[in-house]
């Protein structure tokens, strides 16, 4: 259950960062 929440949070964070700063998307993938 914790894993699902974490995964969902990561997805939301990824989408937000991608929306606001598309060029930062590589840094998220690296982390």
N, C-alpha and C positions, 0 to 999 in steps of 0.2 A: 504494500500500500504506500509506504514511504517512497519507494522507487518511482511509482507512478506520479506522485505529486511533484517529486523532484524533476522528473522528465518533463512534465507539463510546464513547470516553472521555467525550465531551461528553454523550452520551445517559445514561450511567451516572451522571455527576455531576448531571445534570438530574433524574433519577429520585430520587436520594438526597436532594437538596435539597428536592424536592417532597414527599418522604415525611416528612422531618423538619420542614420549615418550608414549608407550602403557601402561605403569604402572601408568601414570598420569591420565588415563582415568576415574578412579573412582572419582578423585577430580573434574573433569568437571561435572560428573553426580550429584555430591553432590551440586555443586554451583547452 
